[in-house]
Amino acid sequence: MKFYDKGFIYHYKTYIKVQIFSAGTAVLNLKIYDNQICMDTFKCDSLDNFNKEFFHKSYNKNFLKDLFSKNQQEIIHRDKQNKILIKIKKD
């Protein structure tokens, strides 16, 4: 997955919703629950399986939830070994 555009992070009681937009069109919708991640394709997967598919099997199952829950203006996760770079800038 590669996205370089604007998005929104919504924090709800039971999940975190992440939406990424490109030219005004939603290109990614994720709902991150305690035990699964659901994508806009109506596909839900366990946290471990999602990490294996999109990151690496060594990633903690709560990696994305923890990342999007950080209360910082700028978040950078760089994993050179697995060629993963995630930058989040909050307005």
N, C-alpha and C positions, 0 to 999 in steps of 0.2 A: 504494500500500500504506500502510495506517495501522495501527499496533500500539502499544498503550500498556500492555502487560502484561509479565509476567515471562518470562524465557527463559534459555537456556543456550548457552554457546559452548564447543565442544569442539575441541581442537587435536590432530589426528592427524598422522601422518608425511606423508601425501600430500594431505590436505585439511583444511578447517575446516568444522565442522558447526554451524549456527545453528538453534536451535529456539525458537519463541515460543509461549507458551501463554496462553489466555484462558479463565478459569473452568475450569481443569484440562484443557482440550482443546487439542491442538496446532493452531495456526492457520497456522503457517509452518514449513517445514523446508527449509533450504538446505544444500547441500554445495558448498563453494567450492574448486575445484581450480586448478591453475596455468593451465589453458587453457579451463576451462568452469565454469559454475554449473548445478547440478541442483536442481530444486524437487521437492517431494513429489508433484507430479502426474506424475512420471517424465519430465518435460520437461527436457532439458539444452540449454543455449545457450552460445554463445561469450561471453566476458567483454564484448567490445565490443557485441554485440547485446543482452545483458542490460542494460548501462548505457544504451543508446539507448532501450530499452523502459521502464525504471523510473526512470532519472535523466535524463541528457542525454548526447548523443553526445560532448560535450567531456570527459567524465569519463575519467580514466586507466583502462585495462582492469583494473588491480589495485586499484582503489579500495576495494571491499568487503573484499578479503583484507587489505589494509593497515590498513583501519579496525578490523577485528576482531582484528588481530594486535597492536595497540598495547597496551602494558603500563601503562595508566593506570586509575585508579579511575573517572574520569568522562571520557567522550569526547563532544564536541559538534561536529557538522558542520552548519553553517548556510549554505545557498546561497539567498539571497533572490531572486536573479534567476530561478532555476528552481523556487522555492517548495519547497525540500527541507530538512527538518530531521531530523537523526538524533541521538538522545541515548542514550548507553549508560552505565549506572551499574553498576559491578561490586561485588558484595558480597565 
